[in-house]
Amino acid sequence: MLIIASLIVFFVAQAIAWIQINGQFISPWIKEHPLLMSLLGVPISYLLMLATNYAYVGLDNRIWPGRLLAFAVGILVFTLFTALFLKEGITIKTAISLGLAAALILLQLF
């Protein structure tokens, strides 16, 4: 259950980070307020710490599997949000990267 919780929290943190960093390309308000947007770093950091703890405990006190989960979730969120908000399609390279990210998640879960 902790692993599922870590995946959800990693997803939320990565989603907020994507908006913080790339929101400037979809919203004039975000582009005009970079210092205000930088304040999102605090909740993002907290969520990443929380997710890392869940993954660490859920994966028998091992840090590497959790790091790979965080990386894979980040790739998936980046791909999804970039396609949804910036209308960038999935190239062969992106598809392969997504497959590898999915493989990382599955490898750590099973």
N, C-alpha and C positions, 0 to 999 in steps of 0.2 A: 504494500500500500504506500510506503514511503517513496518508492521509486516512481509510482504514478504521480504522487504529489509533487515530487521534484520535477518531473516532466512538465506538469501544468505550470508550476511557478517559473521554471526556466522559460516556458513559452510566453508567459505574461511579461517577464522582465525583458526578453528579447524584442517583444512587440513594442513595448514602451521605448526601448533603445532605438528601434528602427525609426519610430516617429520622431524621436528627439534628434536623430542625426539626419534623416532624409526628409523630414517634414518640410524643410525649407524648399523642396522642389514641388510640393503640392499645396502649400498654404502661404500666402503673402504674410499673414500674421506671424507665423512661425519664423519666417525669414527675417522679419523686422524685429524679433525679440529673442535673439540667440542667448543673451545672458539669462533671461527668464527660463528659457528652455533648458539651459544647463543645470538648473535646479532639480530637474528630473533625475540627475545623477545620484541623488541621495536615495530615493525609493528604488531605483534600479539596482544600486549596490546592495541595499538591504535584501531585496528579493533574490539576487544572485547568491548572497551569503546563505539565506534561508534554504534555497534550492540545493546548494552545494552540501549543506548539512544533511538535508533529507536523503540526498543521493549517497553520501558517505555512510550514514547509518544503515540505509536500506541495502547497500551493496557490501555489507560485512566489513565496514570500516576500511574501505579501500578508496583512495582518492582518484586514481586514474580512470576507472570506469565512469565516474560522475563527470569528470572533465570531458570525456568523449561524448557523453550524453548532452552536455551543455553545448559543445561544438556542433553536434548534429542538429539539435533543436534550433540553434542559431542559423544554420544553413537553411533549414526548412522554413523558418519564419522569414528570413531575408528573401528567399525565393517567392514565397506566397505573397508577401506584402509588396514586393517590387512588381510582381505581375498584376496584382489588384490595383495598386495606387499609381504606379508609373507606367503601366501597360507594356512592360518589357516582356517579351515572350521568352519561352524556354528554348534555349539552343541545345545542341547535342552535348556540349560541354556542361551546361547547367543540368541537363537530364542525368548525365553520368555522375555529377557531383551529388545530386539528390539521391540517386541510387546508393551511392557510397554512404551518405548520411543516414539513410534508412537502414543500411546494413550495419552501421555502427550502433544504432539504437537496438536493433534486433539482437546483435551479438552480445550487447551488455545485459539485455533482458533475459536471454535464454542460454 
